[in-house]
Amino acid sequence: MSSLRVGLTGGIGAGKSEVSRRLESYGAVVIDADQVAREVVAPGNPGLAEVVAAFGEAVLTPDGGLDRERLGEIVFADESLRAKLNAIVHPLVGRRMRELERAAGEAAIVVHDIPLLAENHLAGNFDEVVVVDVPPRVQAERLARERGLTPAQAEARMRAQATRKERLAVATIVVDNSGSLAELDRETGDLWAELRRRAKRLAEREADSPAG
């Protein structure tokens, strides 16, 4: 019996991490793409050597780690450099996420927490795609309140991602997080119940198929 593979995404400031944490508390196996991306370029990993070969030693901190802020400044302003970085990091992240998924075992609900799922056209890799959705105005307010960004900085970060319409176009389930955390608790409880129903349906389909 296969695990249900779920892609979880949402725009910056939408509250995707809040949903991810709640799903993990219910029993989902959560694989965090950002965390894996940090892991594959940690000191001692081949990914770090590849990034330094491509961008130079200026992207290293004095203790030999990756200066993510410096690298971010370099690639944020130049799409071709961002593509160059992604070409190094994404295959490494993909490989590591597949390893973690295999380790989760069968019959699990495996949630891949991927900020740029829509941007990188990854929706087809999952049985379900959950999009945490808020209006752009709410995103901007949260980025100002929680991260101290100016309206211009918030706008730039949001512009660098897929549009709300593009994200919603790949969703099979939408979680509205424009309300309070108590409302999000209820929404995520409903989401977990729905994912369990869909996992059960998937298992039944597999059992009924000639190869099952």
Salt bridges, closest charged atoms under 4 A:
GLU18 OE2 - ARG21 NH2 3.08
GLU18 OE1 - ARG22 NH1 2.78
GLU39 OE2 - ARG96 NE 2.65
GLU73 OE1 - ARG70 NH1 3.63
GLU99 OE1 - ARG96 NH1 2.90
GLU101 OE2 - ARG5 NE 2.54
GLU101 OE1 - HIS112 NE2 2.51
ASP113 OD1 - LYS16 NZ 2.55
GLU128 OE1 - ARG198 NH1 2.74
ASP133 OD1 - ARG164 NE 2.90
GLU141 OE2 - ARG137 NH1 3.20
GLU146 OE2 - ARG145 NH2 3.51
GLU155 OE2 - ARG159 NH1 3.68
ASP185 OD1 - ARG22 NE 2.57
GLU194 OE1 - ARG197 NH2 2.64
GLU194 OE2 - ARG198 NE 2.64
GLU204 OE2 - LYS200 NZ 3.31
